Amino acid sequence: MNKKMQNIFLIVVTTILVLGMIRIAFFREKSTITKQPETGKISLGTTEPINDPSTARPKSVSWGVTKLDLEKKMAVYKISSQQVDDAMIEKTARSFGFEGKAEVDQESFLVYNNTENNTTLDINKTSRTIKYSKNLLVYPMIKVVRTIPVEEIGERLKDLVTKRFDLKPEIKVTVERTEYETLAGPRFVASSREKADIVKINGNYQVGGYPVYSFAGFPIIARFSTDGNLLNLSVDLAFDETSKQDSLTVKTEEELKRIPPENYKIVDIDGEKDYDMSSYEEAIGGVNITGGYLGYILTPESDYLLPYVFFKGNSKLLSGPVVVTMAVPALKEEGLYK
């Protein structure tokens, strides 16, 4: 190699080394930059989603209701959970049109996929949650043939959940809230009854005349086209048997008012179109309570249905007003049943 070639070789090697050092310095500097949250919001990288029941709490609570009409005593129920065994999984898959083995078969999670109908079925054995959905990204246009009354759609949902999941006669399915939606790209957003082509139904179980929520909120959430075609369904499984235990004393209104905000668990947030189009990263600030009622919360790891007081309240976010449902343990003596 002559002297000229040596000089060219040294220049090339030096250039490569310099560029490499600049690149390393750039990424080191970039990794130290932390995005600051906007005023009134929490950055997605710094908090759990607002609808995560393990973290969602109001910052403050005020009372806009003068009196709560609650029963003085509430029963505790011992329950046996529905078994998510091979027989139940096979029956559920077939009832939704899935044959053969799951595409994903992990220890606690199964996924079935029907490419012909573009539908998916997820079964989570740990949370005991069943989720069915049609792929609306493949077929985003919902063609409504004939609109049917929303009450009839609600009855279809009750019948579907009761029969497919073999609910006992003492366990009822109730419609808690009906919403009207339309598609905005891949998202469901609030609409009016006249313009909607989708009906969203939030449902509860009911035992002894009281609603039963799951730990994450509504145990039954379904969307239908307005002609009654099922688009998606999420069901937290109920239980096989109930055995009524003690009837215990419920906290007084004064005792409930002394509960600090961090002990309120947010189970539902209901907003308008702007909220539906938001990223759900706004923290709930103050909630003004407008009413309350008794019910139960169902958790996968518990052998009991435990009484809770559910509060409805109003709050204001940057995306607009929302109605918040919160829950606190109802019994004076907590910790007797787990």
N, C-alpha and C positions, 0 to 999 in steps of 0.2 A: 504494500500500500504506500503510494507516494505521499509527500507532505501535504499536497492540496486535498487529497481524499481524507487524510487524517483530520485536517481542520474542519472539513464538512461534517465528518462523523462526530467530532467533539461538539460542534454547534447544535446538531440534531439531539444528542444526548442531553446537553445542557437545557435545551428548550423543553424537552419532555419532563425533566426533573422540576423545572420552574413551574410548568403548568400543573404538575401533580401537587406541588406544595400549595399553590393557589387554591386548587380544588379542595384539598383537605382543610385549609383555613376557612374556606367559605362554608363548608358543612358544619365545622365546629361552631362557627358564629351563628349559623342558622338554628342549630340545635339548642342554643341558649335563649332564643327568643320565645317568649310566652305570650300568646295572644290574650289581651285583656278583655274581659267581658264588657258588653255594652251596658250603658246605664239602664237599670231596671231589668236586666236580663242576666242569666247565668250561662256562660259559654258551654257548648256541648262537651268540651273536653274536661270540664271541671266538676260535673255533677252527673248523677244518675238521671234518667228520663223522669219527667214530672209525674208520669203515671205509674212509676215503679212503687208498689205498695210498701216496700221496705224502707223507702226514703222520703216519700211525699208527705209533707206536713205543712200546715198553714203557719205563717209567721205570727199571726195574732187572730184572736177570736172575739167578736162582740155579740151581744144578745139583742136582736131586734124583735124577739117574741116575748110577750109578757108572761105566758104560762104554758107549760107542757102538760098534756093530759096523758100521762104514762101510768100503766098498771103498777101496783106496788110490789107484785111478786112475778117471777118469771121462772119457768121450768127449764131444767137442764136435761138434754137428751143424750143417752149413750147410743152410739151408732156403730155399725160395721160397714166398712167401705166396700164398694164394688170391686171385685177382683179383676185386674187387668191381666188375665192369663191368656194362653194360646187360643183357647176356645172362644173367649170373648173377642180377641183381636180378629180372628178369622171371620166371625159372625159380623162384626162391625165393618170390616173391609168389604165383604160381599154385599152388605146392605147398601153401601155407597157405590157399588159397581166395580170393585177392584178384585181381580183374581190373581192367583199365584203368590209368589213371595214378594216381600218388600224390597224396594231398590236399596234402601238404607236400613240395615238391621243391626243397631247397636244394643248394648245391654239394656238401656232404658229408653230408647228412642227408635221409632220406626217411621219410614216414609214410603208411601205407595204412590205411584205415578201412572196415570192412564193417558198415554200419548194420543190415543184415538179421540178421547173426549176432552183432552187438555184439562184434566182435573188432578188434584193432589189430596192425599190424606196423610196427616201427621198424627201419630199416637205417642204421647209422652207418658211413660209408665210411672215416672216419679211424681209429676204434678197431677197425673190422672186426667189429662186433657186430650180431647179429640178435636182435630181441626180439619175441616173439609173446605176446599176452595176450587173455583173455576179460574183458569188463567185468563184474566181480562186483558192482559197485555197482548195475548195472541188474538183474542176476540174482544176488542175494546168496545165495539158497538153493541149496545143492548137493544134488541128489537122487541118492543112490547107489542104483542098481538092483541090482547084484550085486557084492559085494566079491571081488576076485581077489588072488592071492598077490602080495606086493610084489616078489618076484623076477621075476615075469612083467612087472610094470610097468617094472622096471629093464631087462629085455631089450627092451621096446618102445622105451624111450628110446635105447638103443644102436643099434637098427635104424633109428630115425628120423634120428638125427644122421648115422650112417654113410652112409645112402642119399641123404638130401636134400642133403647137402653134399659128396657125392662123395669121401669119404675114401679115401686110398690104402691098400692092404692092410697096409702096415707101420705104419699109425697106427690104434691101437685106442681105443675108448671104454670107460672103466671107471667103475663106481659107487664113489665114495669114501665117501659117507655117506648114509644114509637117515634121514629125520626124519618124525614124524607130527604133523599140525597140524589145527587147526580154525579157522573164521573167528570173529573177535570184532569185529563191525562191519566196517570195511574192512580190518582187519589179520589177518595169519596169525599164530597163536600156537601154541606147543608143546602137544601133547596126548599121550595114551597111544595105543598101537596099537589098543586095544579101542574107544576113544571117537572116534578121529580119522576124519574124512571126506576128508582130504587127505594125500597122500604127497609129500614134498619130497625130490628126489634131487639131490645135489651130485656132479657127475661131472668126471673129468679125461680128457685124452688120455693115451696111453701110447706111448712109443717106446723100443725096446730093453729093455723090461721096467721102465722107470722112469716115474713119473707126470710129466705136464707141466701145470703151473699157468699161468694167465695172470697178468699183472702185478697185476690186481685181485683175484685169488683163484681160485676155481673157474671154469674156462672154460665149464662147462655147468651150468646150474641149471634145474630143471624142477619143476613141480607138476602132479600128476594127482589127480583124484578117485579114491577107493579102488576104483572100478569101471573104472579105466584111461582115463578121459576127460582129455585134455590141457587144463590150465587156463592155464598160461603157460610160456614157455621163453625162456631167455637163452643165446645161444651166441656165444662169441668164436671166430671162424673159425680153423681149423687151418692147414695148409700143404699145398702140392701135392707137393713133393719133399723128400727128406732125403738129405744126403750126409755120411757120417761123416768127421770130420776127425781131429785128434790126440786121443790119450788122455793126459790130463794129470794131474799129482799133486794129490790132494785134501789140504786142510789136516788136520793132526793134531788130535786131541782137545784137546791143550794149546793149540794155536793158536786153535781155536774158542772155548775158554774165555776167551781174552784179548780177544775182540771186544767193544767197548763196546755198551751197550744201544741207543744211538742208531743203530747200524748194523744192528740187527735190523728187518726189515720185517714187519709184521703182515699176513698174508694171509687169516686167517679167525678169527672169534670165534663160539663155539658155546655158547649158554646155554639156560636153561629158560624157562618161560612168563613169569616176571617180567622177564627180560631182553628177551624179544620184545615185551612191552608197554611197555618203557621207551622213552625218546627217543634212545637210543644216544649220549648226549652225555658219558657218563662216560669219562674217560681211563683207559687200562690202566696200573695201577701195577706192582707186582712180579709177575713170572712165574717159576714154579718149573718148570724143564724136566724132563720125565719120559721123553723119548725123542726119537730123531731118525732121519732117513732121507734118502737122496739122491734128487734129481729135477731137473727143469728148469723154467725160467720162460720163457714165450712173450710177447714184447713186439712190438707192431705195427711199430715202427721198426727192429727188429734183423733182420739176415740170419742170425742164429745162435740155436740153442738152447743156453743157457749153464747149466752145472751149479750147483745150489744145495743147501745142507743145509737141510732143513725140520725144525723143532723143534716138538714138542707140549709144552704146558705148562699148568699150572693157575694161575688168577688169581682174585681176589675183588673183585667190584664191589658197590656198594650194592644193586643189584638181584639179587645172588646170585653163586654161583660160575660161572665160565665156563672153557671149554677154548680155549686160544689156539694158533693155528698161526703160526709165524714162520719167516722165511727169511733166510739169509745166503749170500753167494757162497761156493762150495765150493772153488774152485781156489787153490792157493798163489800162482800167477802170475796176478793179475787184470789186465784191460785188454788181453790179447792178442787177444781177439775182441770186436767190438762190433756 
